[in-house]
Amino acid sequence: MKEERITIRLDEKEYSLLSRLSQQEQRSESEIVRTALRKYCEEALSQANSYELAKALGIIGITKELPCDLSTNESYFEGFSE
């Protein structure tokens, strides 16, 4: 697997925390940053968006007698912001 290189800037406190953790866990600073970044990205990407949440709650399609394209048909918005 090819590794890509990036550069980040840390303030003194951030670097001190990273350095202390690196020594405490006997792991490289890079390994700690990669692990933290991977965990953050996986969590952020796994969170459901509003459509997925609404679908899971069963609130999509519960209205009766309304057009199915209510949110996408511009003619329904005429005069709305006036």
Backbone as CSV, one residue per row, in Angstrom:
resi,resn,N_x,N_y,N_z,CA_x,CA_y,CA_z,C_x,C_y,C_z
1,MET,0.844,-1.174,0.000,0.000,0.000,0.000,0.894,1.243,0.000
2,LYS,0.639,2.117,-0.958,1.410,3.353,-1.046,0.919,4.336,0.017
3,GLU,1.834,4.940,0.706,1.478,5.933,1.715,1.660,7.330,1.152
4,GLU,0.737,8.188,1.472,0.816,9.600,1.085,1.324,10.389,2.279
5,ARG,1.980,11.481,2.014,2.521,12.314,3.083,1.777,13.640,3.119
6,ILE,1.403,14.063,4.326,0.814,15.388,4.517,1.580,16.086,5.632
7,THR,1.405,17.372,5.711,2.036,18.153,6.774,0.940,18.843,7.567
8,ILE,1.035,18.790,8.877,0.089,19.507,9.729,0.872,20.410,10.672
9,ARG,0.214,21.414,11.139,0.840,22.319,12.107,0.137,22.165,13.444
10,LEU,0.911,22.016,14.495,0.377,21.892,15.850,0.914,23.035,16.692
11,ASP,0.069,23.528,17.597,0.596,24.513,18.535,1.380,23.766,19.620
12,GLU,1.996,24.492,20.499,2.869,23.873,21.511,2.116,22.881,22.390
13,LYS,0.905,23.240,22.798,0.135,22.366,23.675,-0.238,21.064,22.963
14,GLU,-0.693,21.173,21.711,-1.052,19.978,20.948,0.160,19.064,20.766
15,TYR,1.296,19.678,20.415,2.498,18.871,20.207,2.945,18.224,21.509
16,SER,2.850,18.939,22.604,3.239,18.395,23.905,2.368,17.195,24.275
17,LEU,1.057,17.324,24.051,0.143,16.218,24.330,0.464,15.005,23.456
18,LEU,0.691,15.239,22.183,1.015,14.157,21.263,2.322,13.486,21.644
19,SER,3.305,14.272,21.995,4.612,13.742,22.384,4.515,12.910,23.662
20,ARG,3.784,13.418,24.636,3.611,12.669,25.891,2.887,11.351,25.660
21,LEU,1.835,11.379,24.843,1.092,10.162,24.546,1.967,9.167,23.791
22,SER,2.753,9.669,22.876,3.662,8.817,22.109,4.635,8.087,23.026
23,GLN,5.199,8.797,23.979,6.131,8.184,24.934,5.403,7.204,25.853
24,GLN,4.231,7.596,26.312,3.466,6.766,27.237,3.055,5.446,26.589
25,GLU,2.602,5.503,25.343,2.123,4.302,24.661,3.213,3.598,23.858
26,GLN,4.379,4.201,23.803,5.512,3.668,23.033,5.107,3.405,21.584
27,ARG,4.426,4.397,21.026,4.021,4.376,19.614,4.504,5.655,18.975
28,SER,4.702,5.622,17.675,5.168,6.834,16.997,4.055,7.880,16.968
29,GLU,4.453,9.126,16.857,3.489,10.212,16.747,2.626,10.031,15.498
30,SER,3.253,9.604,14.413,2.517,9.376,13.166,1.447,8.307,13.336
31,GLU,1.784,7.241,14.031,0.821,6.160,14.242,-0.378,6.650,15.049
32,ILE,-0.120,7.454,16.062,-1.205,8.001,16.887,-2.097,8.914,16.060
33,VAL,-1.496,9.774,15.249,-2.271,10.694,14.416,-3.079,9.919,13.381
34,ARG,-2.480,8.909,12.739,-3.214,8.105,11.757,-4.408,7.400,12.392
35,THR,-4.207,6.824,13.574,-5.283,6.126,14.275,-6.417,7.083,14.626
36,ALA,-6.061,8.248,15.154,-7.075,9.239,15.537,-7.826,9.755,14.314
37,LEU,-7.121,10.009,13.233,-7.752,10.506,12.014,-8.676,9.457,11.408
38,ARG,-8.236,8.218,11.367,-9.061,7.132,10.835,-10.354,6.998,11.640
39,LYS,-10.225,7.011,12.971,-11.397,6.880,13.843,-12.367,8.041,13.626
40,TYR,-11.839,9.261,13.549,-12.676,10.443,13.341,-13.409,10.361,12.003
41,CYS,-12.695,10.019,10.936,-13.300,9.958,9.606,-14.356,8.871,9.524
42,GLU,-14.070,7.698,10.061,-15.044,6.608,10.023,-16.311,6.976,10.781
43,GLU,-16.158,7.627,11.930,-17.325,8.038,12.715,-18.120,9.112,11.994
44,ALA,-17.430,10.099,11.445,-18.112,11.197,10.754,-18.840,10.696,9.514
45,LEU,-18.245,9.776,8.790,-18.860,9.272,7.567,-19.980,8.279,7.838
46,SER,-20.006,7.694,9.018,-21.039,6.707,9.318,-22.312,7.330,9.881
47,GLN,-22.271,8.599,10.215,-23.451,9.249,10.761,-24.499,9.419,9.671
48,ALA,-25.716,9.126,9.998,-26.806,9.197,9.032,-27.138,10.644,8.698
49,ASN,-27.517,10.873,7.450,-27.964,12.216,7.078,-29.445,12.359,7.425
50,SER,-30.009,13.524,7.229,-31.388,13.782,7.647,-32.389,12.905,6.899
51,TYR,-32.130,12.632,5.615,-33.036,11.760,4.867,-33.041,10.353,5.459
52,GLU,-31.847,9.825,5.755,-31.758,8.481,6.332,-32.440,8.412,7.698
53,LEU,-32.291,9.471,8.501,-32.949,9.498,9.806,-34.470,9.540,9.664
54,ALA,-34.959,10.378,8.750,-36.400,10.476,8.532,-36.965,9.152,8.026
55,LYS,-36.234,8.504,7.141,-36.673,7.209,6.625,-36.722,6.166,7.743
56,ALA,-35.693,6.163,8.597,-35.648,5.212,9.710,-36.782,5.460,10.700
57,LEU,-37.169,6.719,10.885,-38.259,7.054,11.799,-39.633,6.807,11.191
58,GLY,-39.662,6.550,9.899,-40.934,6.261,9.234,-41.763,7.483,8.946
59,ILE,-41.141,8.650,8.853,-41.922,9.861,8.606,-41.906,10.286,7.150
60,ILE,-41.273,9.538,6.294,-41.295,9.832,4.857,-42.510,9.137,4.251
61,GLY,-43.296,9.915,3.522,-44.450,9.350,2.850,-45.677,9.183,3.727
62,ILE,-45.733,9.866,4.865,-46.894,9.683,5.746,-48.033,10.657,5.457
63,THR,-47.771,11.668,4.626,-48.831,12.627,4.311,-49.756,12.061,3.253
64,LYS,-50.976,12.478,3.291,-51.984,12.017,2.329,-52.432,13.193,1.467
65,GLU,-52.808,12.917,0.258,-53.392,13.890,-0.657,-52.475,15.053,-0.998
66,LEU,-51.158,14.852,-0.986,-50.207,15.873,-1.417,-49.442,15.344,-2.622
67,PRO,-48.981,16.262,-3.488,-48.198,15.809,-4.645,-46.903,15.131,-4.189
68,CYS,-46.462,14.127,-4.936,-45.250,13.403,-4.538,-43.989,14.216,-4.787
69,ASP,-44.064,15.263,-5.627,-42.876,16.052,-5.924,-42.894,17.416,-5.224
70,LEU,-43.496,17.487,-4.075,-43.689,18.738,-3.355,-42.375,19.467,-3.086
71,SER,-41.329,18.758,-2.747,-40.073,19.413,-2.382,-39.203,19.755,-3.581
72,THR,-39.529,19.253,-4.766,-38.672,19.497,-5.922,-39.333,20.314,-7.025
73,ASN,-40.623,20.507,-6.956,-41.338,21.242,-7.998,-41.369,22.722,-7.629
74,GLU,-40.671,23.542,-8.416,-40.541,24.974,-8.112,-41.875,25.714,-8.092
75,SER,-42.862,25.218,-8.806,-44.146,25.927,-8.848,-44.821,25.954,-7.478
76,TYR,-44.503,25.014,-6.615,-45.084,25.014,-5.272,-44.485,26.104,-4.386
77,PHE,-43.349,26.649,-4.801,-42.666,27.669,-3.985,-42.989,29.091,-4.446
78,GLU,-43.774,29.237,-5.495,-44.112,30.573,-5.997,-44.796,31.388,-4.903
79,GLY,-44.269,32.587,-4.634,-44.838,33.471,-3.645,-44.475,33.119,-2.211
80,PHE,-43.702,32.082,-2.016,-43.360,31.647,-0.661,-42.503,32.666,0.087
81,SER,-41.550,33.302,-0.594,-40.630,34.221,0.100,-41.085,35.667,0.048
82,GLU,-42.215,35.932,-0.516,-42.679,37.316,-0.651,-43.350,37.792,0.612
